[in-house]
Amino acid sequence: MAVSIRPRAAYSTHRGRDNGKHMTERFDLVVRAASAFVEGGFRAVEIGIRDGRIAGISDGQLDGDQYVAIAADEVLIPGIVDTHVHVNEPGRTEWEGFASATLAAAAGGVTTIIDMPLNSIPATTSTEALGVKRAVARVSVDTGFWGGAVPENLGSLRPLHDAGVFGFKAFLAPSGVDEFGHLDAEQLGRALDEIAALGSLLIVHAEDPGVLDAHADDGGADYHRFVESRPDEAETTAIQRVIDGVRRTGARAHILHLSSAAALPALRAARAEGLPITVETCPHYLTIAEEQIPDGATQFKCCPPIRDDANRDALWQALLDGDIDIVVTDHSPATVELKTRGGGDFQLAWGGIAGLQLGLAAVWTEASRRGIPLDRVLGWMSRGPADLVGLSHKGRIEVGADADLVAFAPDAWFTVHKEELLHKNPVSAYDGRELRGVVRRTWVRGEAPGAGKLLSR
């Protein structure tokens, strides 16, 4: 087994690194690691957990009712925080439900997710719909919710804000589902005005519908042709519209799933100007390149699309330079039938990558190949997403934080077999890939996954 659990004799006094003074304390659980990611680096510590929170961190010995020792080939890391997850329950639970999604999350070292307001039915665009979603959510990891900003609820976002959603998602081009409409230029401006007044956050799927219409084709199995139908210009045009709106209103905005590195200069300039804009990208954009995708392989279809290898290199450089803030999965599952609809026709197949269980391993595999250390990956996938949504007690190992921990074997390898994944449907862009980094054990607030909480802002 990767870890051992046994009773431990009491120690009366120790010097704790958490506050540097003698104390006598007893913890519900003590986790000992020869290498844990604490205070920005890896070192040997013991973590004392009480009532689901980290109550002590010491380089000495802590007293605990239960004791867990991390294996020699493992490191102890904070749980991954994934702020971009489509669960789809209720209404499209056959695509993915809370039970399957959060089990997959825990297996991949993800201890907190924030659920997108679509593709569930009803979409989370009212407090009533949010109540329905909360009522059906049975979760193994801690789970929060985004609200939706659609043409029908503009001017009425406050009730959802007061109900605890973490912000509002908007599409600038058609979303693909009728119940979640996109915002035109005038409506985007209204949404930003309202978001600024609330002190909330607008998260934006930024593709321009006019550009998409101008490049539309009749589909087919040619992957490069699919990429050409959603060119860089679709992202750069829409992102510039968001930048202009943020400059006018002062609202906070977050660019979702940045695919095109061509948008980086405008984003860099806007942030240098002091505009409150943050940016994410996703594991599939960082680990897969257009050149690797066969024609007809619609398991790779997502919008915006996976682009070429040079673009991928530029996204990695933007992460290292701080021009992209976080990495989250945009876990967007669907049934095998929908993903393969049309027999390899990229126009007919449903778009979306189901990557919740594999995001950490996929990113770490590519990061390590590029000589990027694990601590940088954790900044992008743990603390960074937690900070984006104001969960300052998540995504870090420090006193007072939730005891969301992962025993991670960074040098172990495994082969992805789609049938073995805990996602509801056996379809994966990572099927057959060799990935580095195995999650051996996950704790959510000091416990085995299974009793996740529903979170509010």
C-alpha positions in Angstrom: 0.0 0.0 0.0 1.0 3.6 -0.6 0.4 4.7 3.0 0.1 3.1 6.4 -2.3 4.0 9.2 -1.5 3.1 12.8 -2.0 4.4 16.3 0.9 6.5 17.6 2.2 7.0 21.1 1.6 10.5 22.6 4.4 13.1 22.7 4.1 15.7 25.4 5.9 18.6 24.0 7.4 19.6 20.6 8.6 22.7 18.9 6.2 23.5 16.0 7.4 25.3 12.9 3.9 26.7 12.5 4.5 29.4 15.2 7.9 28.5 16.6 7.0 28.0 20.3 6.5 25.1 22.7 3.0 23.7 22.8 1.2 20.6 23.8 -1.6 19.7 21.3 -3.3 16.7 20.0 -4.7 16.3 16.5 -7.3 14.1 15.0 -4.8 13.0 12.3 -1.1 13.6 11.7 0.3 13.2 8.2 4.0 12.8 8.0 5.8 13.4 4.7 9.5 13.4 3.8 8.6 15.9 1.1 5.6 18.2 1.3 4.8 21.4 -0.6 4.8 24.0 2.2 5.7 27.7 2.2 6.6 27.6 -1.5 8.9 24.7 -1.4 9.3 21.0 -0.6 10.5 19.9 2.9 9.9 17.2 5.5 7.1 18.0 7.8 4.3 16.6 10.0 0.8 18.0 9.3 -1.6 18.1 12.3 -5.3 18.1 11.3 -8.2 18.9 13.6 -11.8 19.4 12.6 -11.0 19.2 8.9 -8.4 22.0 9.0 -4.7 22.1 9.2 -4.0 23.1 12.8 -0.3 22.5 13.0 2.8 22.1 10.8 6.0 21.0 12.4 9.4 19.7 11.6 9.2 17.9 14.9 6.8 15.2 16.1 3.1 15.9 16.6 0.6 14.0 18.7 -2.3 12.4 16.9 -5.2 10.0 17.4 -4.3 8.6 13.9 -1.0 8.7 12.0 -0.4 8.4 8.3 3.0 8.1 6.8 3.5 9.1 3.1 5.5 6.6 1.1 9.1 7.3 0.1 8.3 7.8 -3.6 5.4 10.3 -2.8 5.2 13.9 -2.1 2.4 15.6 -0.2 0.7 18.4 -2.2 -2.3 20.6 -1.7 -5.5 19.4 -3.4 -6.1 20.6 -7.0 -8.8 23.3 -7.3 -10.6 23.1 -10.7 -12.8 26.1 -11.3 -14.0 25.0 -14.7 -16.1 21.8 -14.6 -19.3 20.9 -16.4 -21.2 18.4 -14.3 -24.5 18.6 -16.4 -26.8 17.4 -13.6 -29.8 17.7 -13.6 -31.1 17.3 -17.1 -28.1 15.7 -18.9 -26.9 13.4 -16.1 -26.2 10.8 -18.8 -23.4 13.0 -19.9 -22.0 13.4 -16.3 -23.5 13.7 -12.9 -22.2 14.9 -9.5 -21.4 11.4 -8.2 -19.3 10.4 -11.2 -17.6 13.7 -11.7 -16.5 14.1 -8.1 -15.3 10.6 -7.8 -13.2 11.2 -10.9 -12.0 14.4 -9.4 -10.8 12.8 -6.2 -9.1 10.1 -8.2 -7.1 12.8 -10.0 -6.2 14.7 -6.9 -8.9 17.4 -7.3 -10.5 18.3 -4.0 -12.6 21.3 -5.0 -14.6 22.0 -8.1 -16.7 24.9 -9.3 -19.5 23.7 -11.5 -20.4 25.6 -14.7 -24.0 26.8 -15.2 -24.5 24.8 -18.4 -25.1 22.1 -19.7 -27.6 21.2 -17.0 -31.3 21.7 -17.4 -32.3 24.1 -16.1 -29.2 26.2 -16.6 -28.0 28.0 -13.4 -29.4 31.4 -14.4 -31.8 31.9 -11.5 -31.9 31.2 -7.8 -34.6 28.6 -8.4 -32.3 26.7 -10.8 -29.4 27.0 -8.4 -31.7 25.5 -5.7 -32.5 22.5 -8.0 -28.8 21.9 -8.7 -27.9 22.1 -5.0 -30.7 19.7 -4.1 -29.4 16.9 -6.4 -25.7 17.4 -5.8 -24.2 14.4 -4.0 -20.5 15.1 -4.0 -17.3 13.4 -3.0 -15.3 16.6 -3.1 -16.1 20.2 -2.1 -18.3 21.8 -4.8 -19.3 25.4 -5.6 -21.3 26.9 -8.4 -21.1 29.6 -11.1 -24.1 31.5 -12.2 -24.9 32.3 -15.8 -25.3 35.7 -17.5 -27.7 35.3 -20.4 -29.8 37.8 -22.3 -32.9 36.9 -20.2 -31.5 37.6 -16.7 -29.4 40.7 -17.3 -30.4 43.3 -14.7 -31.4 40.5 -12.3 -28.0 39.0 -11.4 -28.1 40.1 -7.7 -30.2 37.3 -6.4 -27.8 34.7 -7.7 -24.9 36.7 -6.4 -26.5 36.9 -2.9 -27.2 33.2 -3.1 -23.5 32.5 -3.2 -22.5 31.8 -6.8 -18.8 32.5 -7.4 -19.4 34.7 -10.4 -21.2 34.7 -13.8 -20.4 32.9 -17.0 -21.2 34.4 -20.4 -20.7 33.2 -24.0 -20.0 35.7 -26.7 -20.8 33.1 -29.4 -23.5 30.4 -29.4 -23.0 28.0 -26.5 -24.3 24.9 -28.3 -27.4 24.6 -26.1 -30.6 26.5 -26.6 -31.2 27.2 -22.9 -28.0 29.2 -22.5 -27.9 32.1 -25.0 -24.9 34.2 -25.8 -24.4 38.0 -25.2 -24.1 40.4 -28.1 -21.8 43.5 -27.7 -24.5 45.7 -26.1 -25.5 42.9 -23.7 -21.9 42.3 -22.8 -21.6 45.9 -21.8 -24.7 45.7 -19.6 -23.4 42.5 -18.0 -20.1 44.2 -17.2 -21.9 47.2 -15.7 -23.9 44.9 -13.5 -20.9 42.8 -12.5 -19.0 45.9 -11.5 -21.8 47.2 -9.3 -22.0 43.8 -7.6 -18.3 43.5 -7.1 -18.5 40.1 -8.8 -16.6 38.3 -11.6 -17.6 37.8 -15.2 -16.0 34.7 -16.7 -16.1 34.7 -20.5 -16.1 32.2 -23.3 -14.5 34.6 -25.8 -15.1 33.7 -29.4 -16.6 36.2 -31.8 -19.7 35.0 -33.7 -19.1 37.2 -36.7 -15.6 35.7 -37.3 -17.0 32.2 -36.8 -19.7 32.8 -39.3 -17.2 34.1 -41.8 -15.1 31.0 -41.5 -17.9 28.4 -41.3 -17.6 25.4 -43.5 -19.6 22.3 -44.2 -17.7 20.1 -41.8 -15.9 16.8 -42.5 -13.2 14.7 -41.0 -10.3 17.1 -41.7 -9.0 18.3 -38.3 -7.0 21.2 -39.8 -10.1 22.4 -41.6 -12.0 22.4 -38.3 -9.2 24.5 -36.7 -9.5 26.9 -39.6 -13.2 27.3 -39.0 -12.4 28.7 -35.5 -9.4 30.8 -36.2 -7.2 32.8 -33.8 -9.1 35.9 -34.9 -12.3 34.6 -33.3 -10.5 34.7 -29.9 -8.5 37.9 -30.4 -11.6 39.9 -31.5 -13.8 38.7 -28.7 -11.1 39.2 -26.1 -10.4 42.8 -27.3 -14.2 43.4 -26.8 -13.9 42.2 -23.2 -10.8 44.3 -22.6 -12.6 47.4 -23.8 -15.5 46.7 -21.6 -13.4 46.2 -18.5 -11.6 49.4 -19.2 -14.9 51.3 -19.4 -16.6 49.7 -16.3 -13.8 48.5 -14.0 -15.5 45.1 -13.7 -13.4 42.1 -13.0 -13.3 39.6 -16.0 -11.7 36.3 -16.5 -10.9 34.8 -19.9 -11.8 31.1 -20.1 -9.9 28.4 -21.8 -7.5 30.5 -23.8 -6.5 28.5 -26.9 -4.9 31.1 -29.1 -1.5 32.6 -28.2 -2.3 35.4 -30.7 -4.4 37.0 -27.9 -1.5 37.3 -25.5 -0.1 40.7 -26.6 -3.5 42.4 -26.0 -4.0 40.7 -22.7 -0.5 41.5 -21.6 -1.0 45.2 -22.4 -4.3 45.3 -20.7 -2.9 43.8 -17.5 0.1 46.2 -17.6 -2.5 48.9 -17.8 -3.9 47.6 -14.5 -7.1 46.3 -15.8 -8.6 43.5 -13.6 -8.4 40.7 -16.2 -7.2 37.2 -15.4 -6.7 34.3 -17.9 -6.8 30.5 -17.8 -5.8 27.8 -20.2 -6.4 24.1 -20.1 -4.4 20.8 -20.0 -5.4 19.8 -23.5 -4.0 23.0 -25.0 -0.8 22.5 -23.2 -0.3 18.8 -23.8 -1.8 18.0 -27.2 -0.9 19.7 -30.6 -2.9 19.9 -33.8 -0.1 17.9 -35.6 -0.9 14.9 -33.3 -4.6 14.8 -34.0 -5.8 12.4 -36.7 -8.5 13.3 -39.1 -11.9 12.0 -37.8 -10.7 11.8 -34.2 -13.6 13.8 -32.7 -12.6 12.9 -29.2 -10.2 15.8 -29.6 -12.9 18.3 -30.6 -13.3 21.3 -28.3 -14.1 25.0 -28.8 -11.9 26.9 -29.1 -9.8 24.2 -30.7 -6.5 22.6 -29.9 -4.0 24.5 -32.1 -0.5 23.8 -33.4 2.7 23.0 -31.6 4.2 26.5 -31.9 1.0 27.9 -30.3 1.4 25.3 -27.5 5.0 26.5 -26.8 3.7 30.1 -26.6 1.1 29.1 -24.1 3.7 27.5 -21.9 5.9 30.6 -22.1 2.9 32.7 -21.2 2.4 30.6 -18.1 6.0 31.0 -17.1 5.9 34.7 -17.7 2.7 35.2 -15.7 0.6 36.2 -18.6 -1.7 33.2 -18.0 -2.7 32.8 -14.4 -4.2 29.3 -14.0 -4.7 25.9 -15.6 -8.1 24.2 -15.2 -9.6 21.4 -17.1 -12.8 22.7 -18.7 -14.1 19.2 -18.1 -16.9 19.0 -20.6 -18.1 15.4 -21.1 -20.8 13.9 -23.3 -21.9 10.5 -24.3 -20.0 8.4 -26.7 -22.8 8.7 -29.2 -22.6 12.5 -29.1 -18.8 12.6 -29.3 -18.8 10.3 -32.3 -21.9 11.6 -34.0 -21.4 11.9 -37.7 -18.7 9.2 -37.9 -15.8 11.5 -37.5 -17.4 14.7 -38.8 -16.1 17.6 -36.7 -19.1 19.7 -37.5 -21.5 17.1 -36.2 -19.7 15.8 -33.2 -20.2 17.4 -29.8 -17.3 19.5 -28.6 -15.6 19.1 -25.2 -12.7 17.3 -23.5 -13.4 15.2 -20.4 -10.2 15.7 -18.4 -11.1 16.1 -14.7 -9.4 12.9 -13.6 -6.2 13.4 -15.7 -5.5 17.1 -15.6 -2.8 17.1 -13.0 -0.9 14.1 -14.5 -1.3 15.5 -18.0 0.1 18.9 -17.1 2.9 17.5 -14.9 4.0 15.1 -17.7 4.5 17.9 -20.2 5.9 20.4 -17.6 8.5 17.9 -16.4 9.5 17.2 -20.0 10.1 20.9 -20.4 12.1 21.1 -17.2 9.4 23.0 -15.3 9.2 22.0 -11.6 6.2 20.7 -9.8 5.9 23.8 -7.6 5.1 25.9 -10.6 2.3 23.4 -11.7 0.8 23.6 -8.2 0.7 27.3 -8.3 -1.3 27.2 -11.5 -3.6 24.3 -10.5 -4.0 24.6 -6.7 -3.5 28.1 -5.1 -4.1 30.1 -8.3 -7.6 28.8 -9.0 -8.5 29.0 -5.3 -7.5 32.6 -5.2 -9.4 33.4 -8.3 -12.7 32.5 -6.6 -11.7 33.8 -3.1 -11.2 30.4 -1.5 -8.2 31.4 0.6 -8.5 28.3 2.7 -8.1 26.0 -0.3 -5.2 25.0 -2.6 -2.4 25.4 0.0 -0.8 23.6 2.9 -0.7 26.1 5.7 -2.2 26.5 9.2 -5.9 27.4 9.0 -6.4 26.0 5.5 -8.7 23.1 4.8 -6.9 19.8 5.0 -7.2 19.0 1.3 -4.2 16.9 0.6 -2.9 14.5 -2.0 -0.2 11.8 -1.8 1.3 12.1 -5.3 4.0 9.9 -6.8 5.6 12.3 -9.3 7.9 9.8 -10.9 5.4 7.0 -11.4 4.0 6.4 -14.8 0.7 5.0 -16.0 -1.1 4.3 -19.3 -4.6 5.9 -19.7 -7.3 3.4 -20.6 -10.6 5.2 -21.2 -12.6 2.3 -19.9 -10.9 2.5 -16.5 -11.6 6.2 -15.9 -14.3 7.2 -13.4 -15.9 9.7 -15.8 -19.4 8.5 -16.7 -18.6 7.9 -20.4 -15.6 6.0 -21.8 -14.3 8.6 -24.2 -11.0 10.5 -23.7 -8.5 12.6 -25.7 -5.9 11.0 -23.5 -6.7 7.4 -24.2 -3.5 5.3 -24.7 -1.2 8.1 -23.5 1.6 7.4 -21.0 1.3 10.0 -18.2 3.7 10.8 -15.4 2.4 11.3 -11.8 0.1 9.0 -9.9 -2.4 10.1 -7.3 -2.1 7.5 -4.5 -4.5 9.0 -1.9 -6.6 12.1 -1.5 -8.0 13.7 1.6 -10.9 16.2 1.6 -10.8 18.2 4.8 -8.8 15.4 6.4 -11.1 12.6 5.4 -11.3 10.2 2.6 -13.4 11.6 -0.3 -17.1 10.9 -0.1 -18.7 13.7 2.0 -18.0 16.8 0.1 -19.5 20.1 1.0 -21.5 22.5 -1.1 -19.6 25.8 -1.1 -20.8 29.4 -1.4 -18.9 32.5 -2.2 
